[in-house]
């Protein structure tokens, strides 16, 4: 359970600056969604990257499919990387409006990078390259990178202030964002909970699926797809919550 000092961290440690920091962290999901809305809006009137490639180089259908598939796999890896991380820290921590500093997880992806959730988000952004125009993709990648940098700075400050030497030792051993191939922390028995991972990422999967559908479907088919995706996401979350009780 989240400790009381976590909820008041900003007020105790940063004074007037706490309001800006609290807003950025508490509304991080809204801010990330806005970057996608901006990127897709910029791509509405222009050719997508795969269309540009087709007009410039006239590749065969197979080559174009492989290009799109490669970036789709990158995005899928990002989703599974986030699911892997969420299975160790739980949906309550991931979706908390306050930084949870009561424990340091050093297992799973956290043995390779201190910020696997944000690394996964960057992979997901890369996965949208074929679906966006070049300017839309640049906007998405830059805005996501800047937002990730701000959020990592906020969280790291909180963990250092509260975690002290334990977190500093972890910080000195494990890369900030891009994971190392070799684990950097000793093995432990921290359990991985697959249901928690799915519960955490279920809505993200359906939100991003809807964004893709908006570029590939029109009219009635798009509306039906949106309704199906959100109903499926809601039902999956209800099922997982019911299994937990």
WOLINRA-V211702 format. One record per pair of residues at least 4 apart in sequence whose ideal C-beta (glycine too) atoms are under 6 Angstrom apart, sorted by the first residue. I is the first residue (numbers start at 0). J is the second residue. Records with the same first field share a line. If there is no record, write none. Layout:
I: J + J
This chain:
1: 5 + 99
2: 101
5: 97 + 99 + 100
6: 97
7: 11
8: 12 + 157
9: 13 + 17 + 20 + 21
10: 17
12: 160
13: 17
17: 21
20: 153
21: 25
22: 26
23: 149
24: 153
25: 96
26: 30
27: 150
30: 146
34: 139 + 142 + 143
35: 210
37: 138
38: 131 + 135 + 138 + 139
41: 134 + 135 + 138
42: 131 + 132 + 135
45: 132
46: 50 + 51
47: 132
48: 128 + 129 + 133
49: 63 + 67 + 129
52: 56
58: 62 + 63
64: 68
67: 129
70: 126 + 128 + 129
71: 126
73: 122 + 125 + 126
74: 123 + 126
76: 122
77: 119 + 122 + 123
80: 115 + 119
81: 85 + 116 + 119 + 200
82: 196 + 200
83: 107 + 108
84: 108 + 115 + 116
85: 93 + 196 + 199
86: 191 + 192 + 193 + 195 + 196
87: 104 + 106 + 107 + 191
88: 92 + 104
89: 195
90: 94 + 195 + 198 + 199
92: 99
93: 199
95: 99
98: 154 + 157
100: 157 + 158 + 161
103: 162 + 166 + 169
104: 109
105: 109 + 110 + 184
106: 110 + 187 + 189
108: 115
110: 182 + 183 + 184
111: 178 + 179
112: 118 + 174 + 178
113: 173 + 175
114: 118 + 151 + 176
117: 147
118: 176
124: 139 + 140 + 143
127: 131
128: 136
130: 214
131: 135 + 136
138: 142
151: 155
158: 162 + 166
159: 166
162: 166
169: 173
172: 183
173: 183
174: 179
179: 183
194: 239
197: 201
198: 239
200: 204
201: 232 + 235 + 236
202: 232
205: 228 + 232
208: 228
209: 225 + 228
212: 216 + 224
216: 220 + 221 + 224
217: 221
